[in-house]
Amino acid sequence: MRRTTTRLMAALALLPLAAHAHATDEATQVSFVAPPWPGVTVKTEIMAQILAPLGYTNERQELSSTVGYKTLQTGDSDVFLAGWLPAQQDSYDAAMDDGTIVDLGNNVTGARMGFAVPGYVFDAGVTSAEQLDDPENRERFEGRYYSIESGSTVSDFINDAKRNDTYGLGDWELLESSTPGMLSAVRSAYDEKRWVAFYGWTPHWMVPEFDMHILDDPEGIYGENQGRSDVRTIVAKSFSEANPNLMRLLDQFVLTAEQQSDFIREYGLEERELETVAREWLQAHPDELADFLEGVTTRDGEPGLAAVKASL
């Protein structure tokens, strides 16, 4: 599966790449923006295990997404594999307007966020956020909605809905905490089969663990298109111009939401070793690995796929 985007072609037009598919990259090290989120943590480790046999080292910078966009703009970071849109829209727009980043498009297909419930609530007939306004449903949910990180963009979304009494949320109690704190509350309710409404997203281990369903959101509280999201690969423009081989690899690095949810569960919930989760994923997905490495070489110009396979 080779993904050639308009933005990538525009970026590559700046390079002498068209006639030199195996041009030597300037970089020997790749600096990743890596917020402490399980999905991007595993994705970055997968990429690191691909890069090593190709002849590249890596650095991981544990930064918030907001700071990460700024370091991409200054060239102090090279790559960010978790450009969630619209959740990071303001930071993304500022960097794009500045002309200092290149967007390679989605690296996860099927991402979505919004009002979420466990499977047993969905199966009971609650399929739309509009039904939160039903007095009987409100009582069963105890008038509580669990979310994350006060001050974040998603926090702004739900607080705006509460202020505007969208879906009758004006008199609901909004309980915001860290992601582990929110999921602990969901776990407690799930184990007792109590009704619980919370901010959910995919990819994440909450999908298989809680049989999570995201409700229809006709008012678009969590964004247009029913909360469907992009998870973009964002690259510093200066890095993109100097490293055509790596740009090809990064552009072709695409996962499904189901794949990412599975390895998030292994790492974030089952607490398996990061290096092991990434290596076993690569070993179990030879077709995807071949897609990632189509046309990609080692720094010495040798076939990249053979080098990575040998390392596994």
C-alpha distance (Angstrom), angle and dihedral (degrees) to the residues before:
residue distance angle dihedral
M1 . . .
R2 3.74 . .
R3 3.76 116.8 .
T4 3.80 116.3 -158.3
T5 3.78 111.5 179.4
T6 3.76 131.1 -168.1
R7 3.78 90.2 -118.6
L8 3.78 92.4 51.5
M9 3.78 92.3 49.9
A10 3.77 89.4 49.9
A11 3.78 90.1 51.4
L12 3.78 93.3 46.6
A13 3.78 90.6 49.6
L14 3.78 85.6 70.8
L15 3.80 90.0 59.7
P16 3.79 135.8 70.2
L17 3.81 84.2 -121.9
A18 3.76 102.1 112.9
A19 3.78 93.3 74.0
H20 3.82 95.6 31.3
A21 3.79 110.2 49.9
H22 3.79 90.6 170.6
A23 3.80 98.9 45.9
T24 3.78 112.6 153.2
D25 3.79 115.1 -102.5
E26 3.78 118.8 -128.3
A27 3.80 93.6 -140.2
T28 3.78 123.3 82.7
Q29 3.82 92.4 174.4
V30 3.80 129.7 45.2
S31 3.81 118.6 -151.5
F32 3.81 112.1 -151.3
V33 3.79 126.7 -161.0
A34 3.81 100.1 -133.6
P35 3.82 117.2 178.0
P36 3.83 113.0 -165.5
W37 3.80 93.6 -95.1
P38 3.81 117.8 127.4
G39 3.80 95.5 -132.1
V40 3.79 97.9 54.7
T41 3.81 90.4 37.3
V42 3.81 91.7 60.5
K43 3.81 93.7 39.0
T44 3.78 90.4 52.9
E45 3.81 91.3 48.9
I46 3.81 90.4 49.9
M47 3.78 89.0 52.0
A48 3.83 91.1 46.6
Q49 3.81 90.7 54.0
I50 3.80 89.3 51.6
L51 3.80 93.2 47.0
A52 3.81 97.7 50.2
P53 3.82 98.0 66.7
L54 3.80 88.8 42.8
G55 3.80 88.1 61.9
Y56 3.81 101.9 -101.1
T57 3.79 130.3 119.3
N58 3.79 123.6 -152.7
E59 3.78 141.5 -144.5
R60 3.79 123.7 -157.4
Q61 3.79 118.3 -151.1
E62 3.81 112.9 -162.5
L63 3.79 98.3 -145.3
S64 3.78 134.9 144.9
S65 3.78 114.4 -104.1
T66 3.81 90.1 -110.0
V67 3.81 92.6 55.7
G68 3.80 90.5 39.5
Y69 3.79 92.9 61.1
K70 3.80 88.7 52.1
T71 3.81 93.5 51.3
L72 3.80 89.6 47.9
Q73 3.80 87.9 53.3
T74 3.80 92.2 52.3
G75 3.80 93.9 42.7
D76 3.81 93.0 -116.2
S77 3.82 88.1 119.7
D78 3.79 128.3 38.4
V79 3.81 111.2 -165.1
F80 3.82 138.9 21.6
L81 3.82 117.7 -171.1
A82 3.82 96.6 -173.3
G83 3.79 107.9 61.6
W84 3.82 96.2 153.0
L85 3.79 113.0 -166.5
P86 2.98 134.8 -133.5
A87 3.82 88.1 11.8
Q88 3.84 92.1 64.8
Q89 3.80 95.7 32.2
D90 3.81 98.2 127.0
S91 3.81 94.9 51.4
Y92 3.79 91.5 41.7
D93 3.80 93.8 50.0
A94 3.80 92.3 48.8
A95 3.80 91.9 53.0
M96 3.81 93.6 44.0
D97 3.80 91.7 48.6
D98 3.80 88.1 51.0
G99 3.80 89.6 55.8
T100 3.79 93.1 -131.5
I101 3.82 102.0 115.1
V102 3.79 136.6 56.4
D103 3.81 120.9 -145.5
L104 3.82 114.1 -146.0
G105 3.80 93.7 -174.9
N106 3.79 131.8 -120.2
N107 3.79 121.2 -7.4
V108 3.83 91.0 179.5
T109 3.79 123.7 48.8
G110 3.79 120.5 -153.8
A111 3.81 99.4 26.8
R112 3.80 116.2 159.1
M113 3.81 140.3 162.8
G114 3.77 135.7 -167.9
F115 3.79 147.7 93.6
A116 3.80 106.7 -10.4
V117 3.79 138.3 -167.6
P118 3.81 134.9 177.7
G119 3.78 118.5 -97.0
Y120 3.81 95.2 -101.4
V121 3.83 90.7 58.1
F122 3.79 91.7 47.4
D123 3.81 90.3 48.1
A124 3.82 88.7 52.2
G125 3.80 87.6 64.2
V126 3.82 105.6 -91.8
T127 3.80 101.9 130.9
S128 3.82 103.4 139.6
A129 3.80 134.4 52.2
E130 3.81 86.7 -129.5
Q131 3.81 87.2 73.7
L132 3.81 90.9 64.7
D133 3.81 85.4 77.9
D134 3.81 91.4 63.1
P135 3.85 108.3 106.1
E136 3.79 93.2 -139.4
N137 3.79 92.4 50.6
R138 3.80 91.4 45.6
E139 3.79 89.6 55.5
R140 3.79 92.9 49.9
F141 3.82 89.5 51.1
E142 3.83 88.3 47.4
G143 3.80 86.8 -127.0
R144 3.80 91.5 -78.8
Y145 3.78 130.6 131.2
Y146 3.81 121.0 -172.1
S147 3.79 121.3 -148.5
I148 3.80 141.6 154.2
E149 3.77 143.2 -104.5
S150 3.77 112.4 1.9
G151 3.79 107.0 -129.4
S152 3.80 95.4 31.9
T153 3.79 123.2 118.6
V154 3.80 92.3 -105.0
S155 3.80 88.7 50.3
D156 3.79 88.3 54.9
F157 3.82 89.6 52.0
I158 3.80 95.1 55.7
N159 3.81 95.2 38.5
D160 3.80 89.5 54.3
A161 3.81 88.9 51.1
K162 3.80 90.6 50.7
R163 3.83 92.7 49.1
N164 3.79 90.6 49.3
D165 3.81 93.1 43.8
T166 3.80 89.4 -125.4
Y167 3.81 110.0 177.1
G168 3.82 87.1 3.2
L169 3.81 91.4 -70.8
G170 3.80 93.5 137.1
D171 3.79 93.4 97.5
W172 3.81 97.0 35.0
E173 3.80 120.4 109.5
L174 3.80 110.8 -115.8
L175 3.81 111.0 -149.8
E176 3.81 111.2 -166.7
S177 3.80 123.8 -177.0
S178 3.78 141.4 135.2
T179 3.79 116.9 -53.3
P180 3.85 91.7 -103.8
G181 3.80 89.2 48.7
M182 3.79 92.6 51.5
L183 3.79 92.7 46.2
S184 3.79 91.1 48.9
A185 3.81 89.1 57.5
V186 3.81 90.4 47.5
R187 3.81 90.6 48.8
S188 3.80 91.4 52.6
A189 3.80 91.6 51.5
Y190 3.80 92.9 42.9
D191 3.80 93.8 52.4
E192 3.81 89.5 53.8
K193 3.82 93.5 39.5
R194 3.80 90.9 -121.9
W195 3.77 118.3 155.1
V196 3.80 112.4 -99.4
A197 3.82 132.6 173.3
F198 3.78 119.3 -160.5
Y199 3.79 146.1 153.9
G200 3.78 107.2 -83.7
W201 3.76 137.2 176.2
T202 3.74 142.2 180.0
P203 2.95 134.9 -103.6
H204 3.80 93.2 51.0
W205 3.80 138.4 106.5
M206 3.81 89.4 -109.0
V207 3.82 87.4 77.7
P208 3.82 97.9 66.7
E209 3.80 95.1 25.2
F210 3.82 97.4 55.9
D211 3.81 98.2 21.1
M212 3.80 81.5 -118.5
H213 3.79 121.3 -159.8
I214 3.79 125.6 -168.1
L215 3.80 112.8 -138.3
D216 3.77 125.4 -129.1
D217 3.79 109.5 -93.0
P218 3.83 106.9 -160.8
E219 3.82 92.9 171.7
G220 3.80 91.2 55.1
I221 3.80 96.3 -127.2
Y222 3.79 90.4 157.6
G223 3.77 95.3 39.6
E224 3.74 139.3 -76.0
N225 3.78 124.2 -46.7
Q226 3.82 95.8 36.8
G227 3.78 95.0 -59.5
R228 3.78 94.1 -56.8
S229 3.75 108.0 159.7
D230 3.76 141.7 -162.6
V231 3.79 121.9 -131.4
R232 3.78 102.4 -159.3
T233 3.77 133.9 -164.0
I234 3.80 104.7 -129.1
V235 3.81 121.0 -166.4
A236 3.79 132.0 -174.2
K237 3.80 106.7 -107.6
S238 3.80 93.6 -131.1
F239 3.81 89.3 53.7
S240 3.81 92.5 48.3
E241 3.79 92.0 53.2
A242 3.80 94.0 51.2
N243 3.82 101.1 42.4
P244 3.82 115.4 51.5
N245 3.80 95.2 161.2
L246 3.80 93.1 53.7
M247 3.79 90.7 44.3
R248 3.78 89.7 58.2
L249 3.80 91.2 51.4
L250 3.80 93.7 46.3
D251 3.79 92.5 48.3
Q252 3.80 92.0 52.0
F253 3.81 94.8 47.1
V254 3.82 102.1 105.9
L255 3.82 130.1 151.5
T256 3.79 135.4 -179.9
A257 3.81 121.6 -114.4
E258 3.81 88.6 -117.3
Q259 3.80 92.0 55.2
Q260 3.78 92.1 49.4
S261 3.81 92.6 45.5
D262 3.80 89.3 54.4
F263 3.79 96.2 53.0
I264 3.80 91.8 41.2
R265 3.80 86.8 57.3
E266 3.80 92.2 50.5
Y267 3.79 93.7 48.3
G268 3.80 104.2 29.3
L269 3.81 101.4 35.4
E270 3.79 106.3 22.4
E271 3.83 90.0 37.8
R272 3.79 95.4 -138.4
E273 3.80 119.0 167.7
L274 3.80 112.0 -78.3
E275 3.80 95.5 -133.9
T276 3.81 91.5 49.7
V277 3.81 94.2 48.9
A278 3.80 91.5 51.0
R279 3.80 95.5 44.4
E280 3.80 93.9 47.5
W281 3.80 90.0 48.5
L282 3.81 91.0 54.4
Q283 3.80 91.7 46.1
A284 3.81 91.1 50.8
H285 3.82 95.3 47.8
P286 3.82 109.0 53.1
D287 3.80 93.5 151.7
E288 3.79 92.7 54.9
L289 3.81 90.3 46.0
A290 3.80 90.0 53.5
D291 3.81 89.8 51.1
F292 3.80 92.1 50.1
L293 3.80 91.8 51.3
E294 3.79 101.5 41.5
G295 3.80 105.8 137.2
V296 3.81 92.5 -2.9
T297 3.81 120.4 129.5
T298 3.76 138.5 -168.0
R299 3.79 116.3 -101.3
D300 3.81 86.1 -96.2
G301 3.80 91.9 56.7
E302 3.80 97.2 -105.9
P303 3.84 121.9 135.7
G304 3.78 107.4 -75.1
L305 3.80 98.5 -150.8
A306 3.80 93.9 57.7
A307 3.80 91.3 49.8
V308 3.80 93.8 50.5
K309 3.81 93.8 44.8
A310 3.80 89.9 52.2
S311 3.81 90.3 53.7
L312 3.80 92.0 54.8
